[in-house]
């Protein structure tokens, strides 16, 4: 097994790695770091929580330190594109940690806040820019960004970019980048559109694929509770009041549903916050920080917002609503069982969601165990019966006489 020492990182980087408690590289780090150090393009198929931020950040920081340059105004040496503000912020925090003492300037660029401070930081020249596509494209169009000194481009969470409709923005940005560059593309899954993107913009890439979805899932204790829709809130309150639930991430299908849950939990003296696209950046950051610091033990999120949550101490993931996309189930529950900790994934399934559950189980190739001990349990057959669509009414055929009478009436 490789150690971090085997990569010959700078002493300051090794010191930071040790101070963060990293002992041995994760599979993505073992396979990717060496190639990135040697300037190769890379296609990495890996989920959040596999250590991929360190896999690309550490070798990039090392290479930058070995080749210092004066950075011109509006320029950057490294561009990292991510789908959400939260993920961008966390990547920036990690880069700042890993590059301690190396005098590297980093700025996160996203919408939802005024651009003034971002433009000011860009004018000074930056080593790293971590950005979401929309705001970066705005700054490109206003000529506040210059890519002439760009050396490395990292596209993170490419499949989620696709889901969120960013693919055209990404293509526009890539067209502006220098042809001579190192490109690293990371994605949890490999849909055709992402594959096409990789073929078009990567040059003879090394492909690294780690942690198949089923392996990640096997580390998490999963269960599903069958119940009527109106009993979901009651069971959720019971679960959250359990002393074993230290830190819970609860998923809803909609932003409105997330806000409604916060209100219902507050009425039952359970402190929680919601995180979704309609919240201001300050509001989202405040909620995340309170959750990280343990001021609140419940964070309620939609799928898109949750892509940016990378917190090690989440003990429970609760699917208050099942996702419509089975791959999202894997992304959701992958938020727990981090850093060799035990994790639990609890799904609440009403009759209208039985088909979604079936799709999820087919996708993960696993029958999720039922929790028969919860007080609101309903038999799956009863739920199916309640949600059978009504049989279409048979049209009564008119007799010839009736049709004739109708036609005479005009």
Secondary structure, DSSP 8 states (H G I E B T S, - for coil): ---GGGGT--HHHHHHHHHTT--S--HHHHHHHHHHHTT--EEEE--TTSSHHHHHHHHHHHHHHHS-----TTBEEEEEE-SSHHHHHHHHHHHHHHTTTS---EEEE-SSS-SHHHHHHHHT-EEEEEE-HHHHHHHHHTT--B-TT--EEEE-SHHHHHHTT-HHHHHHHHHHS-SSSEEEEEESS--HHHHHHHHHH-SS-EEEE---HHHHHHTEEEEEEE--GGGHHHHHHHHHTSTT--SEEEE-SSHHHHHHHHHHHHHTT--EEEE-TTS-HHHHHHHHHHHHHTS-SEEEE-HHHHTT---TT--EEEESS--SSHHHHHHHHTTSS-TT--EEEEEEE-GGGHHHHHHHHHHHT----B---STT---HHHHHHHT------------HHHHHHHHHT-
